[in-house]
Amino acid sequence: MSERRRYFRIDDTVGLNYKVIDATEARHLEQALKTGQRRSSDMVQLFHGLEVQVGLAVEELRSTAPQSAAVAELLNEKINILGRLMIDARLKKQGGPRGVNLSACGLAFDQDEAIDSGTLLELQLTLFPSYTFIVLIGEVVDCPENEDGSFNVRLDYRYIRDEEQEALIHHMVQRQNQQLRDSRES
């Protein structure tokens, strides 16, 4: 009997950090995410909002002081690079980016230790190259052993905010398009 997929899947490299949580912690986290007490993308949204404001200010400045606008753009790019370096340093502490099989409703990744089916996880994903940060709750649905002795953790998202699921879908479409372009070029 073949498994029917709810969404398309892609192989991708993401920042991934997780911790095992119990049902009570999952309820509290879900409530915090729903009410905005804990918004996984607060900093990303703030950063994006500032980026838009800088862009508008630079456009206004360009007509009256083009050289000042160019300097402002360079400084903004410098700040963006520093922000990415900080995120990269955090990811290295967590073991670095890792390969996953990603969909809009779940993901799979390999690791050295098995995790029991039904286990709840708080997941923190960083999507590249946009550096989109997402916090969600997942539930392990399977964890078979691979031939090399590692384990393939497969999970469904138990709770993900609608906006973040949309961002994830958008990311996946972009990645799939890039993979198709790359395969045509090779």
Secondary structure, 3 states (H helix, E strand, C coil): CCCCCCCCCEEEEEEEEEEEECHHHHHHHHHHHHHCCCCCCHHHHHHHHHHHHHHHHHHHHHHHCHHHHHHHHHHHHHHHHHHHHHHHHHHHHCCCCEEEEECCCEEEEEECCCCCCCCEEEEEEEECCCCEEEEEEEEEEECCECCCCCEEEEEEEEECCHHHHHHHHHHHHHHHHHHHHHHHHC
